[in-house]
Amino acid sequence: MTLALIHTRALDGLHAPPVMVEVHVANGLPAFSLVGLADAEVREARDRVRAALLSSGFEFPARRITVNLAPADLPKDSGRFDLPIALGLLAASGQLPALNLNDYEFAGELSLTGSLRPVRGALGLALASHQAGRTLILPEASGAEAALAEGASVRVAHTLREVCAHLMGEDQLPHPKKPDLSHLASYPDLSEVKGQAQARRALEIAATGGHALLMLGPPGTGKSMLATRLPGILPPLQPEAALISAGILSLSGTFNPERFGERPFRAPHHSASPAAVIGGGSQALPGEISLATSGVLFLDELPEFDRRVLESLREPLETGEVHIARANRRATYPAAFQLIAAMNPCPCGYQGHPTRACRCTPEQIQRYRNRLSGPLLDRIDLCIEVPALSSADLSQATPGESSAAVRERVAAAASIALRRQGSINARLEGKDLDTHAKPDTAGQTLLNQAVNRLGLSARAYHRLLRVARTIADLASAEHITAAHIGEAIQFRQLFSN
């Protein structure tokens, strides 16, 4: 046989579109042509495949070889095409029977010795091959991730020779072992935070409704400490959301299968580039906001981030998606993250500090705060001040509630919202917002007064309603009252300063 067809897949965002590897071996001067919009990593497969075949005891055909990756208009990247190209060469040159190749899909990077190296996106590849009704053969190092795809038929191998032995019926490749998910996630405990009752309350509200939170206070008051404890009080992750989160992390090569179902916590440095935070690059890869999907994105020193980064957060905060466009690539990634941000009150950080004097002029403070635009602040539901505590407050403060106790209340209130409207309160829109977040008469009167006095926008008005709905859920109240509206208004006072 001089022509072989091998099934594999590319990665296009979270999707894994099918790719057919067509290998043709013809008479003529020895040559190797690889076509089909392959990038540099894929074009280098020629040398890896040659060495792997020879090291595995096979013959590399000294003939004219043409490899086509179809469809031609779909970009292909990474070394996952090494294994299907090698198998196609063996089948086209008659060294491997091609009778049952149509029942399989293959992905794997080859070393020069013929061993298989792991690939990115194994979970997405497994889900897509399951839908196509084929068995996926992967490197053993990627098997635990692929095993998370329920119902998928997956087999794993250490070397190219093991794959060939399986296809020739000599030895059966094993199924991958499922990762151990019995261990409990370990998060820093909220009981370690002393004092800061308002901040703890805001954190509980944010966790229940999925609201964005901005903390303002001098250095060392516990803003970062509070942020790192948010994942420990969030409600359990739903299976579908866990798969989406795992799929995105897998694209970046940072997914640990044993941590499947845990909420991600991403905290990029304020020097991070727009492409690193929002996503991009030549391959339109996901950024930090997508890697934080179903989890927490913590931006410390918020005004120090690049202005382009901050303004790029506006659309994802509204829609839960980010669209990345490049010259030859377009990708849409989920970005349903929960934003937690922290900042100092002024450039030196000590405005309002009880013992440290602030060195900043009013103009410097205003310029510092103006780094955050009004439209961005309008999309943040909760804004609190985290004051400095004296040594007496720290020494006399009693331990607060544990994360377990707070998480129990959060989970109960979040389940109320899910049963009522099918989504968290931060995602209430349109008619659902009018139906489920309508305050009583006294609450509506107070809300109207706040809008007029604080000059709030229509967006801020609706966000106040969402926060009030969350506060009511925490109180197990069916209707939003003036008390719930009043507490929600307190968390927007800093916006008007």
N, C-alpha and C positions, 0 to 999 in steps of 0.2 A: 504493500500500500504506500503510495507516495503522498497522500493527503490525509491529515488527521484533524479532527475537530474536538476541542477540549472546552468544557464549560468552566467559567470562573466569573468573578464580579469585580467591578470597580467600586469606588466610594465617591458619592456625590452628595455632600452634606451628610444627613442621616440616612440617605437612601443608598442601596447597594444594587445599582442597575446591572443587568447581565452583560457579560462580555464573552464573545466567542473567540477563542484562540485558534486560528487556522494556520496550520504548519504544512508547507509544501516542500518536498525534497525532489529536486530534478537533476538531470544530468547537466554537466557543464563545469566550468572552472569553480573551485571552491569559493563560496561567498556566503555571507549571512546578512540578509536584509530584514529589518524590523520596521513595520509601518503600522499606522493607526493612531496617530496623535499621542505618541508615547513621550514622556519627559525623560530627563537624563538618567534618573534611577532605573527606569524600565529599559532604556537603550543599553545600559551597562549589563543587563541580564545575559547578553551574548557571551561575555567572558566568564561569568559565574556559572552559567549552564554548561559550557564546554568543560571547565575544570571539574564540576560536580559529576558529570557523566563519566569522565575518564577515571576519577577517583572511586566511583562506584562500580567499576568493572564493565562499563558499557562502551560502545564505540560512538565517537562523534563523527557523523557522516561527512566525508570529504567531498561534498557535492554542493550544488547551488541550493541554498536554504532560504525560503521566504516565510516570514512569520507576520501574519496580519491580525491585529487586535480590533475586532469589529464590535460595535459600530465605530467608524473612523472619526466621527465628529465628537465622540465622548473622550474627554481628557483622561489619561491613565497615569497614575503615579505610584511610587513605592515599589518594593521588591516582591510583592505578593504574586506577581505573574511569573516568577522564576519556575516554580513547580509545574504549572500547566504548560509552560513553554518546553520544559525538559520532557514531560510526558508526551507532548505532541511530537517532538523530535523522535522519541523512541518508537511511537506508534507509526509515524510516517516512514521510518526507515526499516520497519518490520521487526524490531527488537522487542516489541510489546504488543500483545493482541489487543485489538481495538473493539472487541465485541460488546463490552459492557461499559464503555467510557461515557456513554450518554446518560448513565444512571448516577453520575457523580459530578460534583463540582470541586475544584481544587484551589487552594491558595497557600502560598508559603514562599519564604525567601530561602535560597540555597546558599550554603557556605561552599568554599572551594573543596571541602572534603565530602560533600554530598549530604551533610546533616541539614536539618531544617531549623530555621530561626523563626521566632514569633512574628506575627503581623498585627497591624492596627485594625480595629474595627471588626474583630472576630465575632462579636455578638450580632452586629448588623448583618454580617455575611451568613451566619447560621439562621437567623430569622428569615432572610430572603430565600435561602436554599430550601428551607422547610416549606415555604409557600409554593416554590416551584416543584416540590415533590422529589427532590434529589438528596443524596447523601453528600455531606460536606467532609472533605478530608483536609485536615489542618495540621500544622506543627503541634507537637505535644505541649509546648509551652503556652499555646493559645487555647488549649482544650478546656480548661476550667472556665474561662470566660464564655466560650461557645456553649458550654453545658447549661448555662443559665437560660438559654432559649428553650422554653418548654415545648416538648413534642418533636424537636428537630432531631434528625438523624445525623450524628457527627461521629467521625472516627479520627484518631490522632496517630501520628507517626513521628519517629525521631529522625529518620533518614529517607532519602529518595529510594534507596533499595527496598526498604520496608513497604513503601507505597506500591512499588512494582510487584513485590511478592504478593501483596493483597490482590492486586488486579489480575495476577496470573493464577489466583486460587491456591497459592502455596501456604500462606499464613494469613490469618485474619487480623486486621488491625483492631485494637481495643477501642471501646468507647471512652470518652474522657470522664474523669472523676469529677463529680459535682463539688464545688467548694463548700467548706464547712461554714454554714451561716448561723450556727447555734450560739456563737459568742455574742455577748451584749456589747453594743457600742459604748465606748468610754469617752465621756465629755467632762470638762471642768464643771464643778458643782456650783450652783448659784448661792449656796449657803456660805461660800467663802467671801462673798461681797458683804462688807459691813456698811450699815447705813444705806443712804441713797434710796429711800423708800419710793420716791417719785420715779426714779430711773427703773427700779425693779417693776413697778406697776406698768410703765410704758413698755418695757420689754415683754411683759406678759400679754399686753394688748396686741403688740406687734406680732408675737408668735401665734396668737389665736386667729387673727384676721389676715395675716400675711402682709402687714402694712410696712411701708418704708419708714425708717427712723433715723433722725439726725440728733446726735448728742453734742452739746457745746459746753466746754468747761476747760479750766486750766490743766496743765500737764500733771499727771499723777493722780487724777481724781477717780480713776477706775473705768474710763470709757472703753478702752480696749478689753479690759477684764470682763465688762458686761457683754460686749459683743461676742467674745469667744464662748460665752455660756448660753447664747441663744440657741444653737443647734440642740443642746441638751434638753430644752423644754418644748421643742417643736412637736406637733402631733406626728404619729407614724406616717411614713411615706406609703402612698398607694402603689400597688404593683405596677400599674402602667407608668406612673411617674418615675418609679425606680428604674424601669427599663430604658426610658428616655434619658435619664441622667447617666446611667451606665453606658449607653450608646455614645453619648457625647464625650465622656471621659475616655472611652476606648479610642475614639478618633485621635485624641491627643497623646495616646500611649501612656496615660497616667492612671488607668483603672485597675483597682485591686479587686478581683472577684470575691474575695472573702469579706469585703466591705460593701457588698451589694445590699441595697436598701437603706444605707446610711445617707444622711443628707450632707452634701458637700459644703465645705466652708472655704471660700477663696478670699485671700487678702493680698491683692497685688500692691506693690510699692508705688508711692506717688510719682516715681520717675518712669513708670511703665508707659510704653508708647500706645497710641490709639489702636494699632493693629493687635497689640498684645491684650488690650482690655476689651475692645469691641470685636476683634476678629479680622482676619484678612491675610495678607501675604500673597505670594504668587499662586498658592493652592487654595485660597479662601478658607483657611482653617478657622475653627471656632476660637473665640477669645474668652477672657475670664468671665464675662457676663453670661456666656452660654455654658461654660464649665460649671457655673454656680446654679444652673437650672435645678429647681426643686430644693435648693439650699440657700445659703447665705453668701452675699457678696459684701465684704467689709472694706470700706474705703476710709482708711485713717488719714488724717491731715487732708481733708477733702479739698480745701482751697488750693493746695499745692499741686493738685493734678493738672495736667494740660487742659486748657480750655476746650480743645476739640474733644477730649475724652469726656468731659463733663456734659457738654452739649449733646454728645452722641448717646448719652444715657436716656434722653428724654423719650424717644420713641419706644425703646424696649420697656421702659417703665409703664407705658400706656398699653402696649399691645402684647407684651410677653414674647416678642419675636425680634430678631435682628436680620436685616437683609444686607448681604455683602456682595458688592458688584466689582468685578475686575475686568480687564480687557477681554480675557477668554474664559472667565469663570464667574458664575453667579451661584450663590448659595443662600438658603434661608435656614437659620438655626433657631431652636427654642431659646428664649432668654427670660423664662419665668422665674427670675431670681428675687430674693428678698433683700433689698438694699438696707444696710446698716452703715451709717457714716458717722465720723467723729471729726471735730475741729476745735481749735482754740478760739477764744473770744477775740483775740487780737494777734498781731504778728509776734509780739514777745510772749504771749500766752497768759499774762497775769492780770488782765483787766478784771476788776471785781474780786481779786484774791484778798482774803482777810489779813495776810501778813506780808505778802510780796507786792512791791510797788510796780505799777505798769509804766513802761517807758514810752509808750506809743502816743502819738498825737491823734486827735480826732480824725484828721484827714487820713492818716495811715490806717486807722481802724476801719474807716469807711471803704478805703481802697481794698483792704484785705477782704472784707465781707462782700464787696461788689464782684469778687471773682466768682461768686455763685450767682447765676442769673435768676431773675424772677421766675421764668418758666420752669427752671429746674426745681427751685424751692417749692413751687406750686404743686409739684408732683410728689412731694414728701409728706406723708400723712401726719407724722408725729415729730415734734421738735421739742427737746427738753434741755434744761440746763443741769449739768452735773457739777455741783459746787464742791469746793475743797473742804475737807473735813479736818477739824483740829485733832491734835493728839489725844485729847480727852474723849472726843467723839469716837475715835477709833478704838481706844482702850476699853471704853464702857459699852460700846455697841454690842448688843446681843446678836448671836448668829441668826441670820435670816432663814427663811424657808428653803428647804432643799430643792434641787431641780426636779426630783421625783414628785414632790407634792405639787409644785407649780405645773409640771407636765400633765398631771392627772386632771387639773382644772382646765388647762388649755385643750387637751384632747376632748374633754366632755363638751366644751363650748364649740370647738371646731366641728364636732360631729353634729351638733344642732344645726349649724349653717349648711353642712353638706346635705343633711336630710331635707332641709327646707328649700334650698335653691340649687343644690348640686355643685356648688363652687365655694371657695373661700370668699369672705366679705370684700377683700381688696379687689376682686374681679367682678363684682356686681356692676352690671351695665344696664342702661335703657329701662325697659319695662320692669325687669326684675328689681332694679334699684327702687323704682317708684312703688312697687308692690311690697317688697320686703323691708325696706328701710324708711317707711313713712312714719314721722314722729306724731305724737298726739298734739292737741291744740297748743298746750303750753310750751311743748318742745319746739313746735314750728315758730311760735312767736319769738322765743329766745334765739332761735337760729336766724330768723330774719333780722333781729337787732344786731347780732354779731356780724352778719354779712355787711350791713350798712356801716357799722362803727369801725370795723377792721378793714373795710374795702376789699373784701374777698372776691375772687373771681368765681365764675360758674364752676370751674374745675374744683376749686377749693371747697365750694359749697357741697358738691357731691362727695368729696373725700371726707368732709366732716360727717356726712350721713353714714358713710361706710364705717368710720371709726366708732360712731355712736351705736351702730348696729352690733359691732363687736363687743362694745362695753355692755350692751344689753344682753348679749348671749352669755357673757361671763357671769352676769347676775341672774341668768335663767329667766329673763323677762321676755315676754312675748312681744310687747310693744316698746318703742323708743319713747322715753319720757324726757322731761326738761333736765332731770339730773344727768342722764346719759349725754344729752347734748352739751350741757355745761362742762362736763369733764372732757369731752372731745374738744371743746373750744380752748380749754387750758393748754392743750398740746399744740396749738397753733399761735400762741401769743408771741413767741419769739420772732415769727415771720413779720410781724407788724412793727417790730422795734427798729 
